[in-house]
Amino acid sequence: MIQRIDSHQHFWRPARGDYTWLSASVPALASLVRDFLPEDLAPLLQAHGVGRTVLVQAAESKAETDFMLDLATAHDVIGGVVGWVDLSRPGAVASLERMARHPSFKGVRPMLQDLPDDDWIAHRPRPDALRTLLRLGLRFDALVKQRHLPPLLRFLKQWPELPVVVDHGAKPPVGAHGSEDFERWRKSIAAVAALPQVCCKFSGLWGEAPPSTHGDVDAAVRAVRPVWEHLLDVFGPDRLMWGSDWPVLTLAGDYAGWVAVSEACIGSLSPSEQASVWRGTAQRFYDLSPH
């Protein structure tokens, strides 16, 4: 069995109260409003040869990051945690230094897609906070959509030494290959990929595909393949990493289905290139210890 690292998954307990986006009043999200914890994911990881995961924040709170770090202490399969710190506030440096004392803390994700200012990343983060990320050897997950890519590009050029990974391929219009929106995404993500400090996650794409593809692996492959081919062309296998985006994934399909969609794309590569996408890029980018 291929050995994999899941570079993007979540755990949450809604009763904790800080998942502001996760509301039972939104019908499309109702199935997610329950506990998703390590014991729920463990059999899926075992079935698909996933030996390590990267646990990514889902709430804009330092308390949730502490919750995730506690889970990482208790569960060896969690190789790294990407938490949340408001990089625009004076207390950011102290928060980063405190969290970095935990060996599983690997970086931050400010949930750029949900901020009211699309240009936030280009002008709001404090330079001392960004220098602290560099000093502590931390990484930056960019949760963005196509409209955020131009300001992200300006940010990346200002901080060329900061390791950055674009989550979910910047959420392109999956299934709209050839449209104007797709072409805008192609050009914008290519400009970002031209900078060598940037990697990209092949994750979260089934949820961006039309509802007609949900639960249908073959239809998902047809919708996702043009995105995969462009990401492969501009990043190459050494800067692409596979992830599930579980449990958000369950809105479109299941874990086995996403592995099958991914295999249909990644399987065309050489064995060494496949190994890079399935595990090598994530292990190197997040500095994950072997499991």
Secondary structure, DSSP 8 states (H G I E B T S, - for coil): ---EEEEEE--B-GGGS--TT--TTSGGGGGGSS-B-HHHHHHHHHHTTEEEEEEE--SSSHHHHHHHHHHHHH-TTEEEEEE---TTSTTHHHHHHHHTTSTTEEEE---GGGSS-TTHHHH-S-HHHHHHHHHTT-EEEE---GGGHHHHHHHHHH-TTS-EEEGGGG---TT-TTSHHHHHHHHHHHHHHTSTTEEEEE-S-GGGS-GGGTT-HHHHHHHHHHHHHHHHHHH-GGGEEE---BTGGGGT--HHHHHHHHHHHHTTS-HHHHHIIIIIHHHHHHT----
